[in-house]
């Protein structure tokens, strides 16, 4: 009985720990996201890993700065990239490209 209870407790704790870890969409490719960022975003944003890089458009935050914001999560990036914004061109990216750009931006947090 104790062994079964202990096994169940270990399983539940492991499942809760796994659920709390951020996971990126399976099709997310940070390298593809970096290429897309360079092609689609670099005219306004500094898209590299240097947190001190200045964006071509002074009003556009660098991707490294965005990555290090406490509010930046996979979900917040995906919602942002799927929404229209007054000061940005109205890009319409397919979901797999959004996943890749979000993955790339989140990868900058580690650098």
C-alpha positions in Angstrom: 0.0 0.0 0.0 2.8 2.5 1.0 4.7 1.6 -2.1 1.7 2.2 -4.4 1.0 5.5 -2.7 4.7 6.5 -3.0 4.7 5.5 -6.7 1.6 7.6 -7.3 3.0 10.6 -5.5 6.3 10.4 -7.5 4.3 10.1 -10.8 2.1 13.1 -9.9 5.0 15.3 -8.9 6.9 14.4 -12.1 3.8 15.2 -14.2 3.4 18.5 -12.5 7.1 19.4 -13.0 6.9 18.5 -16.7 3.7 20.6 -17.1 5.4 23.6 -15.6 8.3 23.5 -18.0 7.9 25.6 -21.1 7.8 23.6 -24.3 7.9 24.9 -27.8 5.7 23.7 -30.5 7.1 20.6 -32.2 7.5 22.2 -35.6 9.4 25.2 -34.1 12.8 25.7 -35.7 14.9 28.5 -34.2 17.2 28.6 -37.3 14.3 29.1 -39.6 13.0 31.7 -37.2 16.3 33.5 -37.4 16.1 33.5 -41.2 12.6 34.8 -41.2 13.5 37.5 -38.7 16.4 38.6 -40.9 14.1 38.6 -44.0 10.9 40.1 -42.5 11.9 42.0 -39.4 15.4 43.3 -39.7 14.4 46.5 -41.5 13.0 47.8 -38.2 14.3 45.5 -35.5 17.8 44.4 -34.4 17.2 40.7 -34.7 20.6 39.4 -33.4 21.6 38.2 -29.9 23.4 41.4 -28.9 21.2 43.0 -26.2 22.9 46.3 -26.8 22.3 46.4 -30.5 20.2 49.4 -31.7 17.3 48.7 -34.0 17.1 50.5 -37.4 13.8 52.0 -36.2 14.4 53.6 -32.8 10.8 52.7 -31.7 11.2 49.0 -32.5 12.7 47.0 -29.6 15.6 44.6 -30.4 14.7 40.9 -30.4 17.3 40.3 -27.6 15.5 43.0 -25.5 12.2 41.3 -26.1 13.6 37.9 -25.2 14.8 39.2 -21.8 11.5 40.9 -20.8 9.9 39.1 -17.9 6.6 39.0 -19.7 8.0 37.2 -22.7 6.8 33.6 -23.0 6.1 31.3 -25.9 2.4 32.2 -25.6 2.8 35.9 -25.4 5.0 35.9 -28.5 2.6 33.8 -30.4 -0.3 36.0 -29.5 1.7 39.1 -30.4 2.7 37.7 -33.7 -0.9 36.8 -34.6 -2.2 40.2 -33.8 -2.2 43.5 -35.7 -0.3 46.4 -34.2 -0.6 50.0 -35.0 3.2 50.7 -35.4 4.0 47.5 -37.3 3.3 46.2 -40.8 0.4 43.8 -40.9 2.5 40.6 -41.6 0.5 37.4 -41.8 2.7 34.5 -41.0 1.6 30.8 -41.1 1.5 29.1 -37.7 4.7 27.1 -38.3 6.6 30.4 -39.1 5.2 32.0 -36.0 6.3 29.0 -34.0 9.8 29.3 -35.5 10.1 33.1 -34.9 8.9 32.6 -31.3 11.4 29.8 -30.8 14.2 32.0 -32.2 13.3 34.9 -29.9 13.2 32.6 -26.9 16.6 31.2 -27.8 18.1 34.6 -27.4 17.3 34.5 -23.7 19.9 31.8 -23.3 22.7 33.8 -24.9 
